[in-house]
């Protein structure tokens, strides 16, 4: 009960009564800039910073998996009509370069993850301290093509999300100089709420002993969360959801769960739950709930913005580990 009350207080502090930015700067009334974002989390970030000055379309819709997405002719038309395209990069949208080429779009493309400290396939995603995480900056690369050795889920760190917002802010100011003041204010407000949620996440997880921060998820999408908050994650699948694990891989995971005393198993809201339920039954490990990773949920639901998604994940993880 005390945890729930604290969470409600933080929720109001970070999101306000309506869960939106409090920025009030008046900006000129002009035709909104048409922006196409590759997936729903990016679309929300762009909307939070752009406000009424932008009209944002997400190619991959709510509760849809960007890893296995197949563009349609309608998506080609959306890109062709866009005035700005925003993508994650780091190989996350393996289909996006072909889509842009097919559309004939010649306008600017923002790689929102540009400048983040990327994690490589050899990085330790578990108990990694801050100096280890800072060292990842040596691995940062341009993210305009597929890099199979880089974890693309950089938004799972709130510090990285602030970099996303800064990249979006700079791009929007260039495209909409008449709305500069309002864009800058919204970006500052949004980043401030990210800082508040980041502090809350550290404070809350630090109350749980390190040896108890061991969990398992459907696919390896929480490397940046692990590095930031020292939570150890096992996963059934790798960075992408395209390939199913083999029986041998599942058997190895079951052995690791038993040996490492994994505290909880989590289902991702885009994943088939049958395999992880079977693993839970086989190992006697409890199911900790649902985590939201690669997509937001429908408007008006539990994880319909990036910050709500992150906060819900923190709440779910902490409740399962306490």
N, C-alpha and C positions, 0 to 999 in steps of 0.2 A: 504493500500500500504506500509506504514511504517513497519507494522508487517511482511508482506511478505519479505521485504528487509532484516529485522533483521534476520528472519528465514533462508534466503539464506546464510547470513554471518555465522550464527551458523552452518548450514549444512556443509559448506566448512571447517570450523574450526574443527568440530568434525570428519567428515568422509573423508576429503581430496577431491581431484578432482574426484577420482574414488570410493570413499566410502569404502576404504579398509585401513588396517593397513600400516604404513610407515616403519615397522621394516625391517632392511636390513642385520641383522647378517647372515653370511654364515654358513650353517650347512652341515654335511656330506650327500652325496647322498646315501640313503639306500632304501630298499623296504618299502613303506608306511605301517604304522600300520593300520590294518583294525579295525575300531571302529563302533559299532552300537549304535546310540542314539535313545531314545524312541520316540522323536518327533522333529519337524523341528527347533524350537527355540534352543533346546539343541544342535542339530547337528551343527547349525551355530556357537554357542559359542565354541564348540570343534574345529571346522575348523579354527576359528579366532586365537585360541591359538596354535593349532598344525601345521597349515600351510601345506606345502608340505610333511611334515613328516607323515601325516595321510591321510587315506582314510575313509570318514565318510558316513555312510548310516543312513537315518532316517526311522524308522519303520512306523510311521504315517507321511504321505507325506504332501506336501504343501496344504494349504487350506482344510485340513481334521481335523475333530474333535476328539481329543484324548479321550474325555470322553465316546464316544459311539463307539470306534474303536473295530473291531473284527479281530484278527490276522488270517493270512492265512498260508498255508503250506510254501509258499515262505518266510514268515517272520520267521518261525521256522528255515529254512535253513540259513537265514542271521545271526541269533543269533548263530547257531551252528558253523558257519565259522568265527565268530568274535574273535578278540584278546583282546578286551575290550568292555564292555557294560556300557553305561552311562544312568541313568534314573533320573527323577525329584524327585521321592519319595513323601512323604506326602499324599499318597493315590491317587495321580493324575492318575497314570496308573493302574487302578484296574485289568487289564489283564496281567500285565508284569511278575509277579512271575510265573504264570501258563505257560506263553510263554517260559520263561527261562528254567523252569523245563522240558517242553516238548522237548526242543531242545537238552538237554543233555549237555549244556554249563557248564563248570566247572571253567572258568576263573574269573578274578576280575570284580566286579560290583561297579561302583561309584554311590553313591547317591549324586547328584550335590547340592541338597538343604541342605545337612548336615551342621549344624552350624548356619542356619538362625534363626531369632527370629520369630517364627510362630504366626499367629493370630488364636485364637480359635473362636468357634461359638458365644461366649459371648462378643467378643471384639467389641468395637465401631469402625466401619469403616469410620465414618464421620469426624467430627472435633476433631481429636485426636492429641494432642500436642506431641512434641518429647519425653518428659519424659514418657508419656503414652506408646509410641511406644517402648521405651527402656525397659519398664516393661514387654513387651511381651517376653523378653529373658527368663523369668522364665518358660515360657511354651514351650521352645524349647525341642524337643524330637527326638529320633532316628526315621528316616523316611523310614525304610525298609519294612513297612507293611501299610495297609490301616488304616487311622485315620480319621473317619468321622467328628470329631470335630475340625479339622485343615483345614485352607484355604490352598490349594496346590499351588496357583498362586503366589508364592513368587517372581518370576522374574519381577513382576509388580512394584517392588522397585529397583531402580538402585543400591542402597547400597547392597541389597541382591544379585543382579546380580554380583557384585564384589566378593562376597563370592563364588558364583557358579564358577567364573573364577579362583579363587584361588584354589578351590578344583580340578578343571580340570588341572590347571598348575602342582600342586603337583603330581597328578596321572600320567600325561604325562612324567614328569621328571623321575619318577621311572621306567616307561616302556621304555623310550627313553633317557637314560642318555647321549648318544653321541650328542643329540640335545638340551641339557640343556640350553645353552646360548641363542639360538634362541627362544626356548619356553618361557624362562623367559622374553626376550625382548618383544615378541609379547603380552604376558600377561600384562606386565606393560603398554604398549601402549594402549591396549584395555581398561584396567581399567582407564587410564587417560582420554580417550574419554568418558567413562561412567561418570566420575566426572564432566567433562565439561557439558555434557548434563544434569546432575542432577542440577548443579548450574543454568543453563539456565532455566530449568523447574521451580525451586523455584522462580527465579527472575520474570519470566513471569506470573506465576499464582498469585504471591503476589501482582500484580497490579490490580487484580480483588477482590472486596470486598468479605469477607467470606460469607455473606448472599446470594451472587449471585453464589456461587460455589455449586450448587445443581443440579444434573443431574440424569438421569435414563438410565440403560443399560439392555441388554437382560438377562445376567446372572451374578451372584455375583462373578466377577473375578477381581475386582479392589480394594479389601480391602487394599492391601499393598500400592497401589498408593494413596488411600484415606488417609491412616495413614501418609504417607510421605509428601503429598502436601496439606493436609487439604481441600479435595474436598469431598462433601457428595454424595454418590451414593445410589440410590434405584435400585432394580433389579427385573425382572419378575421371574427368576428362581434362585435357590440356587447356591452353588459352582459347581455343576455338571449340565450338560445339558440333563441328562438322563430322568428326569421326567418333564412332562408338568405341568404348574400351573393350579389350579382349577379355576372355574368361581368366587368363593368366594375370592380367592387370588387376582385375577385380579381386582375385584371390590374394594377391600381394597387398592390396589395400585392406582387406579384412584382417590379415596378419598384422599390419601396421597399426590398425585401430586397436587391436587387442594388446599389442606390445606397448604402445604409446599412451594407453588409457585416454583415448579421445573422449571428450566430455559430451559432445552433442553432434548430431548430423543435421544438416540444413538442406532444404529443398529450394531451388531457385524457381521463381515464378514462371519462367518460360520452359522449364525442364519437365521431362517425363518423370514422374515420381516413383515408378515401379521398382527401378533398380536400387535407389537409395533406401526405399522401404524394405526391400529384401536384405540389404546389407545391415540395416538397423535390427531386423529380426534375427539375422545370423549372429550378430555380435552382441546383442542385448543393449546396444547404445540407444539413448533416447533421441527422438526427432525434436529438434529445437525450434522448428518453425520455418517460415518462408523468408528468403532474402531476395532483394531486388537488385539486379546487376546491370543488364544491358539495355533496358527499356523502362520507361515510366508506365504507370497504369492509366486507365481512362480518367479524364477530368472528373473531379469530385470524389475520387477514391483514395485509398490509403497512401499511394506513392506516386501522386500525379505531378510532382515537381522534383527537381534534383535534390533540394534540401530536405524535403519530406522523405524522399526515398532513403537518403543517407541516415536521417534520424531514426526512421523505422528500423533500418538494419541494425543500428547501434542498440536500440531498445531490445530487439529480438535476440541479438547475441548476448547482451548482458543478462537478460532474464534466463536464458538457457544455461549460462555459466555460473550464476549465483547459487 
